[in-house]
Amino acid sequence: MSRRAPFVPDGVPVLSRGLHRSPRKGACFMEMASFLAGEQWSDHPTCTHPVLAAMARRVNDMLDDAHRQRLVTMIPEVVGLNPDDPRATTALLLTAVRAALPVAAQERQNLLAVAILNAERVLAEQDGRPCGDLSLASRDALENCPAAGHWARAYVARVGFTPVVATAPSNAAKVVALAVDTIARSWVEDRHAALVELLRDGIDVMAAFSPLVPDPVVVSWPVRDPAVPESTPTRMARSYAG
């Protein structure tokens, strides 16, 4: 499966934080996705898997202005990216949690380590593998945080597994949001770049569970006239409408 390669020339929209009631007020990552999909203006469009959309919204809001602009070229890739394979939610949750675990504070490390064990248990069942069989990436993540790994295993042995955390999209979205927030608030100097990379990885994970790659969304963002004040999503929408 090849990665879609949208065409994005020099003129691109400027993304901003938060929810915008209309294009006149600005746009976030998922609002632009709803626009490209031809849906009603919303940051919760149906064209994108709900957990991936939750990740995109959170990453969009936690980035600084400079790094947020690096997300623009990814917007067309989430249009139509909504696989119904139940493993997709679990795999995306694991991707986010493993990225956040090494930079989390101790109390969050424990929670994230439990989330890894729960998700791996679910994914093993979905794949028909032995339930104690962890993926190499998860084993490495837990071995790099041995105290959290030990605590999580003891907790699961005492309380049991909670698979609904890794399977229900609403619960998975909360865990993903926690992971994004953990990276954003960490002491790591390149945390903004790490968030951009996380969304890139999340999109690739979802694409791996899509049976068919949607037709490429070819985007030609209107190029701003230097003599005119910076374009807004409203003027961009008018350009699309002709």
URJO-V316809 format. One record per helix or strand of 2 or more residues. SS is the DSSP state (h for helix, s for strand). FROM is the first residue (numbers start at 1). TO is the last residue. If there is no record, write none. Layout:
BEGIN
ss	from	to
SS	FROM	TO
SS	FROM	TO
END
This chain:
BEGIN
ss	from	to
h	23	25
h	29	36
h	50	62
h	65	78
h	86	101
h	106	127
h	136	143
h	146	159
h	164	167
h	169	184
h	191	208
h	233	241
END
